[in-house]
Amino acid sequence: MNQEQIQQYEYLWKRTDPNWVLLGDPDSPGSYSVFNKLGSILLIENDEVNEEVCKRMRDAGCEVVEWPSVAEGLMRPVKPSNRP
């Protein structure tokens, strides 16, 4: 892991877009994913880089949300079909 790999995600802890938050998994305390409140997860394939990005986001005071509350907020009612 090098600083260049981490710096490409600087916008996440600089909070230029407040929709990016940390998504916590209650089944795995201390484990986070980078989540956009508009409904997408940012996949950082290198685990060490992901951990460092999440640490910097926490240190910068980024919001932490838990999975069940996020799932409820993303659920939208589906209109019933007019088909028989």
BELKA-V345355 format. One record per backbone hydrogen bond with DSSP energy under -0.5 kcal/mol. CO is the residue of the C=O (numbers start at 0). NH is the residue of the N-H. E is the energy in kcal/mol with one decimal. If there is no record, write none. Layout:
# BELKA-V345355
CO;NH;E + CO;NH;E
This chain:
# BELKA-V345355
1;4;-0.6 + 1;5;-1.2 + 2;6;-3.3 + 3;7;-1.2 + 5;8;-2.2 + 6;9;-2.0 + 8;11;-2.3 + 8;12;-0.6 + 9;12;-0.5 + 9;13;-2.0 + 10;14;-0.6 + 10;15;-1.3 + 10;16;-0.5 + 16;19;-1.8 + 18;20;-0.6 + 18;36;-2.7 + 20;34;-2.9 + 21;23;-0.7 + 21;64;-3.1 + 22;32;-1.7 + 23;25;-0.6 + 23;66;-1.8 + 24;27;-2.1 + 27;30;-2.0 + 29;31;-0.5 + 30;24;-1.3 + 32;22;-3.4 + 32;34;-0.6 + 33;41;-2.8 + 34;20;-3.4 + 34;36;-0.5 + 35;38;-2.9 + 35;39;-1.1 + 39;35;-3.6 + 40;42;-0.7 + 41;33;-0.7 + 41;43;-0.8 + 42;44;-0.7 + 44;46;-0.7 + 45;49;-2.6 + 46;50;-2.6 + 47;51;-2.1 + 48;52;-2.8 + 49;53;-2.7 + 50;54;-2.2 + 51;55;-2.5 + 52;56;-2.3 + 53;57;-2.6 + 54;58;-2.9 + 55;59;-1.7 + 56;61;-2.6 + 57;60;-1.7 + 62;21;-2.8 + 64;23;-3.6 + 65;69;-1.7 + 66;70;-2.6 + 67;71;-1.9 + 68;72;-1.6 + 69;73;-1.5 + 70;74;-1.2
